[in-house]
Amino acid sequence: MDAFTAGLLQRIKTTESDLTRARDEGDDFLVEVEQGELDDLRRLAAEHGVEVSASGV
């Protein structure tokens, strides 16, 4: 696995964790921010052929 792929997968994992935390805390604004970031990261992964499992990384 190259550095780009490893870094992207780590960012996705971290963002998923941050999104879960924001949901648990009831922070609707942060949920929107983290969901947007996660959507962007998943799009980037798809554009570069990086497979991301359905339940996370």
NUVOZA-254829 format. One record per atom (N, C-alpha, C): residue number from 0; residue in three letters; x, y, z. Coordinates in nm, 4 decimals. Example, Ala and Ser with C-alpha at 12.3 -4.5 7.8 and 13.67 -1.06 7.14 Angstrom:
residues 2
REC     i    aa          u          v          w
REC     0   ALA     1.3190    -0.5690     0.7800
REC     0   ALA     1.2300    -0.4500     0.7800
REC     0   ALA     1.3200    -0.3300     0.7800
REC     1   SER     1.2850    -0.2250     0.7080
REC     1   SER     1.3670    -0.1060     0.7140
REC     1   SER     1.2900     0.0030     0.7870
***
This chain:
residues 57
REC     i    aa          u          v          w
REC     0   MET     0.0858    -0.1172     0.0000
REC     0   MET     0.0000     0.0000     0.0000
REC     0   MET     0.0906     0.1237     0.0000
REC     1   ASP     0.0609     0.2163    -0.0904
REC     1   ASP     0.1429     0.3367    -0.0969
REC     1   ASP     0.1009     0.4381     0.0095
REC     2   ALA     0.1804     0.5415     0.0240
REC     2   ALA     0.1572     0.6419     0.1283
REC     2   ALA     0.0252     0.7163     0.1071
REC     3   PHE    -0.0091     0.7442    -0.0191
REC     3   PHE    -0.1344     0.8136    -0.0472
REC     3   PHE    -0.2532     0.7311     0.0016
REC     4   THR    -0.2570     0.6044    -0.0341
REC     4   THR    -0.3664     0.5160     0.0037
REC     4   THR    -0.3746     0.5010     0.1549
REC     5   ALA    -0.2612     0.4771     0.2175
REC     5   ALA    -0.2592     0.4611     0.3635
REC     5   ALA    -0.3083     0.5878     0.4328
REC     6   GLY    -0.2616     0.7020     0.3853
REC     6   GLY    -0.3026     0.8288     0.4451
REC     6   GLY    -0.4508     0.8555     0.4267
REC     7   LEU    -0.5015     0.8268     0.3080
REC     7   LEU    -0.6426     0.8482     0.2799
REC     7   LEU    -0.7295     0.7575     0.3667
REC     8   LEU    -0.6926     0.6313     0.3767
REC     8   LEU    -0.7697     0.5390     0.4600
REC     8   LEU    -0.7658     0.5798     0.6075
REC     9   GLN    -0.6531     0.6301     0.6531
REC     9   GLN    -0.6432     0.6763     0.7920
REC     9   GLN    -0.7318     0.7987     0.8144
REC    10   ARG    -0.7323     0.8902     0.7178
REC    10   ARG    -0.8184     1.0091     0.7297
REC    10   ARG    -0.9654     0.9695     0.7325
REC    11   ILE    -1.0035     0.8708     0.6516
REC    11   ILE    -1.1425     0.8243     0.6512
REC    11   ILE    -1.1774     0.7643     0.7875
REC    12   LYS    -1.0894     0.6810     0.8395
REC    12   LYS    -1.1133     0.6179     0.9698
REC    12   LYS    -1.1277     0.7231     1.0806
REC    13   THR    -1.0401     0.8210     1.0799
REC    13   THR    -1.0446     0.9276     1.1802
REC    13   THR    -1.1727     1.0093     1.1675
REC    14   THR    -1.2098     1.0413     1.0450
REC    14   THR    -1.3306     1.1205     1.0225
REC    14   THR    -1.4546     1.0432     1.0636
REC    15   GLU    -1.4586     0.9132     1.0368
REC    15   GLU    -1.5720     0.8315     1.0813
REC    15   GLU    -1.5823     0.8335     1.2336
REC    16   SER    -1.4701     0.8245     1.3006
REC    16   SER    -1.4691     0.8290     1.4466
REC    16   SER    -1.5177     0.9651     1.4972
REC    17   ASP    -1.4699     1.0723     1.4341
REC    17   ASP    -1.5112     1.2073     1.4722
REC    17   ASP    -1.6610     1.2273     1.4473
REC    18   LEU    -1.7113     1.1707     1.3384
REC    18   LEU    -1.8536     1.1804     1.3071
REC    18   LEU    -1.9369     1.1082     1.4132
REC    19   THR    -1.8945     0.9909     1.4516
REC    19   THR    -1.9649     0.9165     1.5558
REC    19   THR    -1.9667     0.9946     1.6867
REC    20   ARG    -1.8538     1.0517     1.7221
REC    20   ARG    -1.8450     1.1311     1.8455
REC    20   ARG    -1.9387     1.2511     1.8393
REC    21   ALA    -1.9415     1.3200     1.7256
REC    21   ALA    -2.0292     1.4369     1.7100
REC    21   ALA    -2.1757     1.3960     1.7231
REC    22   ARG    -2.2120     1.2827     1.6641
REC    22   ARG    -2.3501     1.2336     1.6760
REC    22   ARG    -2.3837     1.2007     1.8207
REC    23   ASP    -2.2912     1.1325     1.8883
REC    23   ASP    -2.3129     1.0947     2.0286
REC    23   ASP    -2.3300     1.2167     2.1177
REC    24   GLU    -2.2595     1.3244     2.0852
REC    24   GLU    -2.2654     1.4471     2.1654
REC    24   GLU    -2.3820     1.5374     2.1246
REC    25   GLY    -2.4511     1.5019     2.0169
REC    25   GLY    -2.5642     1.5820     1.9717
REC    25   GLY    -2.5244     1.7137     1.9077
REC    26   ASP    -2.4027     1.7212     1.8551
REC    26   ASP    -2.3522     1.8440     1.7923
REC    26   ASP    -2.3882     1.8412     1.6430
REC    27   ASP    -2.5061     1.8950     1.6108
REC    27   ASP    -2.5569     1.8874     1.4741
REC    27   ASP    -2.4664     1.9578     1.3735
REC    28   PHE    -2.4094     2.0713     1.4115
REC    28   PHE    -2.3201     2.1423     1.3200
REC    28   PHE    -2.1972     2.0577     1.2892
REC    29   LEU    -2.1353     2.0032     1.3907
REC    29   LEU    -2.0165     1.9206     1.3700
REC    29   LEU    -2.0496     1.7939     1.2914
REC    30   VAL    -2.1684     1.7388     1.3117
REC    30   VAL    -2.2108     1.6232     1.2328
REC    30   VAL    -2.2104     1.6593     1.0849
REC    31   GLU    -2.2655     1.7755     1.0507
REC    31   GLU    -2.2682     1.8186     0.9107
REC    31   GLU    -2.1277     1.8382     0.8553
REC    32   VAL    -2.0405     1.8982     0.9337
REC    32   VAL    -1.9026     1.9209     0.8901
REC    32   VAL    -1.8309     1.7885     0.8662
REC    33   GLU    -1.8398     1.6983     0.9616
REC    33   GLU    -1.7715     1.5693     0.9509
REC    33   GLU    -1.8304     1.4839     0.8382
REC    34   GLN    -1.9628     1.4884     0.8209
REC    34   GLN    -2.0252     1.4118     0.7130
REC    34   GLN    -1.9793     1.4645     0.5770
REC    35   GLY    -1.9690     1.5960     0.5640
REC    35   GLY    -1.9192     1.6547     0.4404
REC    35   GLY    -1.7762     1.6125     0.4119
REC    36   GLU    -1.6949     1.6136     0.5152
REC    36   GLU    -1.5549     1.5715     0.5004
REC    36   GLU    -1.5474     1.4245     0.4606
REC    37   LEU    -1.6282     1.3419     0.5242
REC    37   LEU    -1.6294     1.1993     0.4938
REC    37   LEU    -1.6754     1.1745     0.3497
REC    38   ASP    -1.7776     1.2458     0.3071
REC    38   ASP    -1.8242     1.2325     0.1691
REC    38   ASP    -1.7130     1.2687     0.0705
REC    39   ASP    -1.6421     1.3781     0.0989
REC    39   ASP    -1.5316     1.4208     0.0120
REC    39   ASP    -1.4198     1.3165     0.0083
REC    40   LEU    -1.3852     1.2623     0.1243
REC    40   LEU    -1.2790     1.1614     0.1298
REC    40   LEU    -1.3182     1.0344     0.0556
REC    41   ARG    -1.4425     0.9921     0.0702
REC    41   ARG    -1.4885     0.8729    -0.0013
REC    41   ARG    -1.4914     0.8963    -0.1521
REC    42   ARG    -1.5298     1.0171    -0.1936
REC    42   ARG    -1.5279     1.0509    -0.3358
REC    42   ARG    -1.3855     1.0460    -0.3886
REC    43   LEU    -1.2924     1.1035    -0.3135
REC    43   LEU    -1.1511     1.1026    -0.3519
REC    43   LEU    -1.0994     0.9593    -0.3630
REC    44   ALA    -1.1372     0.8758    -0.2680
REC    44   ALA    -1.0964     0.7354    -0.2719
REC    44   ALA    -1.1494     0.6683    -0.3983
REC    45   ALA    -1.2755     0.6910    -0.4296
REC    45   ALA    -1.3350     0.6303    -0.5484
REC    45   ALA    -1.2659     0.6778    -0.6753
REC    46   GLU    -1.2325     0.8051    -0.6809
REC    46   GLU    -1.1657     0.8606    -0.7988
REC    46   GLU    -1.0281     0.7990    -0.8206
REC    47   HIS    -0.9663     0.7527    -0.7145
REC    47   HIS    -0.8312     0.6971    -0.7236
REC    47   HIS    -0.8289     0.5448    -0.7092
REC    48   GLY    -0.9473     0.4840    -0.7126
REC    48   GLY    -0.9539     0.3392    -0.7085
REC    48   GLY    -0.9180     0.2781    -0.5743
REC    49   VAL    -0.9333     0.3557    -0.4686
REC    49   VAL    -0.9051     0.3057    -0.3339
REC    49   VAL    -1.0341     0.2471    -0.2781
REC    50   GLU    -1.0314     0.1177    -0.2466
REC    50   GLU    -1.1505     0.0507    -0.1954
REC    50   GLU    -1.1694     0.0795    -0.0474
REC    51   VAL    -1.2888     0.1255    -0.0142
REC    51   VAL    -1.3262     0.1526     0.1248
REC    51   VAL    -1.4453     0.0635     0.1560
REC    52   SER    -1.4350    -0.0168     0.2606
REC    52   SER    -1.5448    -0.1087     0.2939
REC    52   SER    -1.6687    -0.0312     0.3338
REC    53   ALA    -1.7849    -0.0938     0.3203
REC    53   ALA    -1.9128    -0.0286     0.3487
REC    53   ALA    -1.9259     0.0115     0.4941
REC    54   SER    -1.8660    -0.0646     0.5846
REC    54   SER    -1.8804    -0.0347     0.7277
REC    54   SER    -1.7644     0.0472     0.7804
REC    55   GLY    -1.6859     0.1050     0.6927
REC    55   GLY    -1.5709     0.1827     0.7349
REC    55   GLY    -1.4498     0.1386     0.6578
REC    56   VAL    -1.3353     0.1570     0.7171
REC    56   VAL    -1.2092     0.1270     0.6466
REC    56   VAL    -1.1675    -0.0151     0.6709
***
